[in-house]
């Protein structure tokens, strides 16, 4: 027994070891590919940071030389009567030739602006600025001071590069400074971005972000020097370049980050600038994750194929061992009688089954054993003798059905088939044949013919086996669904399934069918041409004597017209007839359900009230038909600005509401609002020509601006009217005050 078990289990152990080896190799290759992608991407980010450094440092060197030239010219300008005007013109020409510089400034020892390319700044005092205070305190005449980012009087964020001035006695006498233009830096940072998820930032050595592409929220101060951040780790390390992988702060997405400290050769900068380049790992490794899924699927398929092949091999081996015994059992249990007719002696030789089939006693029959002929009618006996003669003369087998009346009075249908056998010289010697009782079969065939007539009714019908494989369909099924019988036999009825019922619907259907052996209801099915039809479906389970289901019979009745009428009633109740958008009633229902869902999941949503500006003049000037056409185009553009999971509704004449689901931050809503605002400003092409309008939009967020449908709707409406009051053609977030 143990030896037999070991012999049968050994192939399975070998298969398991082989699959484990293949799986380990695939995992190793995938991990190596993941590492290669990470290393290549960090190298690429490092190369891009080097490009930025080279460009910026060339600009810094040029700015430093410009500042030195200004220092050299200051004494000459001070001696000339019109030196101030000449100096301003000179600074303006320098600013025109240096796009990286926004402003040149010359400040005296008190911090007053004495010279500038921007004359409006002359006379102002900037002693409080870091770019003046730091050189004044340090008194390093050869250093280039790099200020932290600050907001200028012209409402721009700038970084100033400054050189300190001293008089003949070495006493601090002021500074010469140049403001770095952030637009030029933005263009440079944006030029090296090769992916949407890539971020480039120029950061002051103290940690304040000067420029970021994509741009950060301007309402917030962005400090990269928080404890434990990649920036802080790089600054502490003292390295010129650092590479990181992971989360920059708890809760953030995994990133690949390169931080580079910028130092220009030959420039004594008091504070460095740093570049931070990053990519989101989630998007970077998206293709790799798809490859992982594909490799796993291939491995699973390989394992399934190997398991199936081994099972088939073992079953075939078992089948060969059991073949002889099964053959013996089959002949004994088949109920087929074997007979021979000796052409010389005219005697019939029967086995025991033949006597049982004909109801005769072996000990009571005649010497030739031809008493069975008396049980046949005259016509059947003649047919039997004619078939026997034809077989003897022409050597062709015969197969015929005849009826007998057994001694016990039973009338049975018998099938007889035989073949002629000759001796070694080719002389016919005997007929060898088999007989079987086919009475029940003939009765079943008759019943099936009756059932076939009923089956070809006006309603679509299909018959499936216990495994839900289609065995037969009627002509009405073909007319309704467009599939021929040869296309669906052997298939699962699920080929008719549309997307309107979910898995839970069919689970409940099968549960009731298994429990009650019958199910009836309404479903939507898909025809061969893709058209969907509504059907009244009735399924009956057919069971055998032991209660086991053997077949399923399904009947379909087309109720599409009735369902269309019902849907039209619902559409009129819940949808705006002009734009086909949800109306206020359906919006209220969806908003209530959305609030309940985000409350459970602790998520967020946004409600936007969009009111059209300048719609009434269009409606009054061109008429209601043009106004209606404009509203339909507005509805189409709004739908194009949102996802399928979001809702756009029309709640008034020219008032629309947008419900955004699954947002994670305020910018998710404002980006959609900005897209809507831009779309509605584009001209609309109507029959009367191009028409231009705009929109005023109010935004309320859950849970910041309300936790109920009423609060969110009211606050979004308030924000919309605030947008109108602020001059229209804009969108505003709700503010509590």
Buried (B, 14 or more C-beta within 10 A) or exposed (E): EEEEEEEEEEEEEEBEEEBEEBBEEBBEEBEEBBEEBBEEBBEBBBEBBBEBBEBBBEBBBBBBEBBEEBBEBBEEBEEEEEBBEBBBEBBBEBBEEBEBBBBBBBBBBEBBBBBBBBBEBBEEEBEEBBBBBBBBEEEBEEBBBBBBBBEBEEEBBBBBBBBBBBEEEEEBBBBBBBBBBBEBBBEBBEBBBEEEBBBBBBBBBBBBBBBBBEEBEEEEEBBBBEEEBBBBBBBEEEEEBBBBEEBBEEEEEEBBBBBBBBBBEEBEBBBBBBBBBBBBBEEBBEEBEEBBEEBBEEBEEBBEEBBEEBEEEEEEEEEEEEEEEEEEEEEEEEEBBBBBBEBEEEBBBBBEBBBEBBBBEEEEBEEEBEBBEEBBEEEBBEBBEEBBEEBBEEEEEBEBBBBBBBBEEEEBBBBBBBBBEEEEEEEBBBBBBBBBBBBEEBEEEEEEEEEEEEBEEEBBBBBBBBEEBBBBBBBBBBEBBEBEBEBBBEBEBEBBBBEEBEEEEEEEBEEBBEEEBEBEBEBBBBBBEEEBBBBBBBBBBBEEEEEEBEBBBBBBBBBBEEBEEEEEEEEEEBBBEEBEBBBBEBBBEBBEEBBEEBBEEEBBBBBBBBBBBBBEEBBEEBEEEBBEBBBEBBBBBBBEBBEEEBBBBBBEEBBBBBBBBBBEEBEBBBEBBBBBBEBBEEEBEBEBEEBEBBBBBBBBBBBBBBEBBEBBBBBBBBBBBBBBEEEBBBBBBBEEE
